[in-house]
Amino acid sequence: MHTRPLKLHITTLGCSKNAFDSERLAAALETAYTLTHSTDLESADIVVLNTCGFIDRAKKESVEAILHYVREKEAGRIQRLYVVGCLVGRDRPTLQAELPEVDGFYTQAEFDQLVEVLQGDLRRYLVGERRRLGYPHHAYLKISEGCNRKCSFCAIPLMRGPHQSRPLPDILEEARRLIDEGVREISLIAQDLTYYGLDLYGKRRLADLLEALAQLPGIGWLRLHYAYPAGFPLEVLDIIREAPAICKYLDLPLQHIADPILRRMRRGLSRARTEALLQTIREKVPGIVLRSTFIVGFPGETEAHFQELLEFLQTYRLERVGAFLYSHEEGTHSYTYADDVPRRVKKQRYQALMALQQRVSYEWNAQQIGRTLPILVDERQGDLAVGRTPYDALEVDNLVYVHDPEHRLSVGHFHPVRVVDATEYDLWAEPV
């Protein structure tokens, strides 16, 4: 009797590193199952939920998703449920005790075991094959796993272990495959890009990697995410400036600026060194756009510390900024501190920071009116082409909306556009 292949759905929560990991799982499992999309999730027989465990909000979202799928299983709408990823790395004993309905829990380091349990193609997983689940013209490329930093607030080393650089030839080979598949934008990701190479080669080799990637035939855009500021390899800036393929964009998570808070965070640098680094980056790469993230309400953060952060943002005018409320995470060093900033105050500070950044963002966007910029078109919405400039990363930054009733702009291709209007976080443009 002929039976249809079981349908499997992978739900991914959290950051781009999780998205990358899910794509590797998908490549290994698509040989044994029909993979479903979010639009037909209700037809899935098996669900693999890739969780995030970084901060309270992410953990809550992951737990709510687990409970949702447990109810789906109890109602007979799915047959099996596997929970994987960062939350498992943090709380496996609790999850196993409280959620016996789940068929298995696996950390990222144990994904090969899940592939075997589900009778997928282990070889495809081990050699790093991927089935990309997002836009076909964009891909994340992970250059390392884990982190050796000792930031007091961060649970990533608990979940993903120590830093492990991938061999440079392996990264180049994967990049070549992505280009051959039609990828036009490659976003380099890691917990810490700037540490790349120290464990394998005894020195930082991010500049060597970028130089080699930028020379690959057919390369489109290269974008850098999560460059730790302490110990930043300055030779990277020369490559960013000179290589046409590398977006003049850098994601540099600073977290705070007041020296007492930076010390408590164990960030390894001071305000003076941070400002010197920013000045060097701006000088060496004229026109570069900087993205950063900041934590508000860290233990011991006074109103004076917060006002110092606002003054810094007003002065340095980073073009792209995100912020998070401090999350008191068990197992981190900062968990030993008193979580002494009331949640109400954390929210007020977050709102004040983002209100300031909204003004900075609008002023920068308004300066783009009249400029001709290249965009990569991600999708179409009727007569609108929706894309991003080299200064905007997927999912977190501005969008460009282009009125294009004649459909001159194609998805997955680069096109020049002229900016005609701006809002706080988006641009409007016309084809050139």
N, C-alpha and C positions, 0 to 999 in steps of 0.2 A: 504494500500500500504506500502510495507516495504521500509524504508529509512535507509541508512547506518549511523552509528554514526559519528558525526562531528569529524574532526581531529584537534587536538590542539598541538601547539608547544610552548615550553618555551625557550626563549633565555636569557641567563644569562651573564651579563657583570660584571666586577669588581672582588672582592676578594672571598675567600673561604666562608666567611659568607653569601654572596649572593648565592653561590652554595648550601649551606645548606638550605637556605630559599626556593630556587626553588625546592629542593627535597621534602620538606614538601608540597608545592603547588601541585607537581606532584602526590603525594600519594592521595591527596584529590580530584583531578580532573580526575584521570584515571578511576574512576568508571563511569563517565559520558561521557568520550571522548576517542578516540584513540589517544595516544600520539605519535607524530612523532619525528624522529631523524633529525639531521642536514643534513643528506644525502638525505632526502626526504621532506625537508622543503617546497618545492614548492607545495606540496599537502595539506598543512595545511589550514583549514578553519578559525581558530582562532589563534592569536599569543598573548602571554603574554611576554612582554619585561621587564626583571628585570634589572634595571639600576644602575649605579654607579654615585655618585656625589662628589667624594672625592677631586679631583683636576681638574684643567682646562682640561688637556688631557682626563681624564675619562669622564668629562661632555661633551666634544666635541664628543667623541666616542658614548656616549649615545644619544645625540641629532641627530647625523648622522644616528644612527640605527632607531630612531623614524621616521625620515623623509623617510628613505628607506621603512619602513613598511607602512607609510602613502601612499607612491606612489603605493605600492603593493595593498593596499586597493582601491585606486582610480582606478586602472587598473582592478579591479574585481578579483584579484588573491587570496585575502583573504577577509573574510566577516567582521571580527571584530578584533580590536586591543586594548589591554589593556596595559597601561604603569604603572609599579609598582617600588617600591624600593626607593633607597636613593635619586635619583634626584628629585623624587616627594616630598620627605620630605623637600628638599631645595627650590624648585622652582615651587610648584604646581600652584599658581595663574598665573604665566607667562605661564606655559605650557598649562593650560586650556584656557587662552585667545588666544594663538597663534596657538593651535593645536586642533581645534574643531572636526577634523576628528577622533580623538582618542575616543574610546567608554567609557573609564573610567581611572581614575588615583587613585592609592592606595599606601599608605606608607606601610612599612613592618608591622607596628602595625595594619594595616587595611586588612591584607590578609584574615582574616576570612570573612570580608564583600565580598571580591572578590569571595571566594569559594561559598558563598550563591548566589551571582549574577549569577555565572556560574552553579549553581545547582549541585555542587560537594558534597562530603561527609564531612560535617563540623565536625562530630565526629572524623574522621581520622585526620583532621588537628589539632583539639584541643588536642588530646592525643599525638600528635607529631609523627605520622607515617610518613615514608619517602619512596619515590621511588628513589633509588639512580641512578644518571644519569651518573656517571663516571665509572672507573674501578670497577668491582664487588668486588675485593679484598681490596679496599681502601675506607675509609669513613672519612669525617670530623664529629666531634662531638662538637657541640657548648655548652659551659658550662655556658655562661652568655650572656646577651644582653646589649647594651648601654655602656656608659662610664661616670665616674664621674671626670676624669682628666680635667685640665684646660689648656692644651697645647694651646698656642696662635695661632698656625697655623691650628688647626684641626677642621673640621666641623662635625665630627662624632656625638658628643653630640647633635648637631642641627638636625641631620637626624635620629638618633636612640634612643635618650633620655638618661636618667640616667642609671647607672649600675643596672642590675637585675640578680642576681645569680639564676641558676636553683637549685632546691633541690638536694642534693647529691644522695638520693635513685633514683630519676628520671634519673639522668645521668647514674648510674650503671645499671639500667634496660635497658636503650637504648643501652648501651655498650654490655650487654648480648645478646640482639636481633641481634646486628650487628655481633657478633661472631658466633651466630647460623646461620646467613645467609652466612657465609663463609668469612667475612672480616678478613684480615690478618694484616692490618695496620690501626690504628685509630689515626687521627691527631686532637688533642685538639685545639679548636679555641675559641677566644673571642676578644673583643676589648682590654681587659686587663686581662690576665690569673691570674696575681698575686693578683688582688683585690678580687678574688673569695672568697665568704663566708662572707665578712664583713657586707653586708647588711642583710643577712639571719641569720647569727650565731654570729655576733658581733666580729668575728675575722677571719683572713685569714685562709682558710682551703684547699688550693691547695695541700699541702702535704698529708692531710688525703685523699683527693680525689684520688691522684696518687697512694697512698699505696693500697687503695681499688681496683682501676682499675687493678693494676699490679698483683693482686692475683686472678683475674677472671679466671676460667678454660678455656683453649683454647686461651688465649690472645696471639697475635703475637707481633707486634711492637706498642708502644705508642710514639707519637711525640708531642712536645710542641711548640706552635706558639704564638708570640705576648706577651712576658713576659715583662711587664713594669719594667724598672730598679730601679726607685725610690720606696723604701719600699719593695724591693724584699725579700720574705720570705726565709731566708737562709736554713731553715730546708728542703726545697724542694731538695736541692743539695744532701743531704744524701740519699733520696729516689731515685733520678736519679742514683747515684753511685751504690746503692745496688740492685736495681730491674732489673733483666735481661731483662724484657720486655720493659723498657723505653730506647729509643734511647739516646745515649750519644750525644745529639744535643739540642741546645737551641736557639730559635729565640728571640733576645733581641734588640729591636729597640732603638738605642741610639740617632739618629738624628743629633748630633753635639758633639764637645768636647770642644770648646773654651768657657770659662766661661761667657763672655759677651753675646754670642749668646744663650747659655743654659738659661741664665736669661731671655732674651727677648722671648725665646720660652716657658717659664714657665714650664720647665721640672722637677723642684723640686730636682735637684742634680747638683753637680759640677764636674769638671774634676777629682779632687782628689778622690771624692766618687765613680765616675765611674771606675777609675783605681783600687781602692781598691776592688770593687765588682768583676771586671774581674779577679783580682789576686786570690780572694777567690774561684771563680768558677773553675778556672784552678787547684787550689790546691786540692779542695774537690772532683772534678770529673776529674781525670787524663785522658787525651785523648779526652776530650769533644770538639766537633766542634761547633763553634758559628756563627750564622747568625745575621747580623744587617743591618739596613737601615740608610741612611744619607740624609739630605737636603742640597743642595748647593744653594747659592744665596739668603739666608734668609736676610730680611731687616737689614742693618747695618753690614753685613758680609764683612769685609775688606780682602785684599789679605793676610794680616798677620794671620787673623783668619783661612782662608782657608789653608794656609801653615801649621798652627798648626794641622789642621785636617789630612792633608796628613802625617805629621810627626807621629801623633798618629797611623794611620793605618799602617805605615811602622814599627813602634815599636811593636804594639800589634798583628799584622798579623791575623786578624779575617779571618777565612777560607771562609766564605760566606758573600758577601756584595752586597747590591743594593743601588742605589742612585736615587734621584729625584730632578728635578729643582723646586725651590720654586714656589708655585702657590698662587697668591694673592686672597684669598677667602673672598668674602663679608659675613659679619656676624661673622667672627672670630675676635679675639682680634688683631691679627697681621695685620688685614686690616686697623687698625688705624695708622700703621707705613707707612712711605714712602717706596714704592717698588723700592729701590734705586740702586739695582744691575742690570745693563743692561742685557737683555736676551743673548746677544752675550757673555758676561762674564760668565753668568750662564752655558752656553753650554761648554765654554772652561774649566771651573772648573769641570763640570761633566765628560768631556772626560779625563781630567788629573787624576781624582779620579779613574775612571774605568780602565785606563791604568795601574795605580799602582796596583789595585786589581787584574787585569789580571795576572800580574807577581807573586803576592802572591799566587793566586789560582794555577797557573802552578807549582810553587815550591812545594806546598803542595801535589798536585796530583802526581808529579814526585816521591815524597817520598813514595807513595803507591805501586810503581812498585816492584814486588816480594812478596808483602803481599797477604795472603789469606783472603778474606773478604766475609761475607754473603751478598747476594743481594736478593731483592724481585723482581721477574720478572713481569714487567708490560705488555709487549707485545712482539710479534715476528715480525721480518721483514725478511722473507725468512730464510736464514741460521743464522741470527743474533737473539739472545735473548737480549732484552733491559730491563734493570732494574736499581735499585738504591740500594746504601748501606744504613746502618743506619744513615749515615752522610748526606743524601740527601733527601730533602723534594720534594714531587710531584710538578711538574710544575715550580719550581723556582731554583732548584739546578742541580748538575751534573747528567749525565746518565752514565751507564756502558753498553758497547757494548760487547757481548760475542759471538765469533765465535763458533757456535754450529750446524754444519751440520747434526749431528745425532739426534738432537732434544732431548737432554738429559734434558734440562731445561724447566720446564713447567710454563706457565703463572699463576700468582697468588700463586706461591709457593716460599719458600726460598731455595736458593742453594749456596754452597760455590764456589767461583771462585778465580783464581789467576790473579792478575793484571800484564799485560805484557807491557803496554804502556800508555802514558798519553798525553793529550792536555790541553789547558788552562782550559777547563770546563768539560771535559769528560774523562772517563777511558776506556781502552780496556782490555779485560780479556779472560781467557780460563777456561773451566770447570775443576773442581778438581775431 
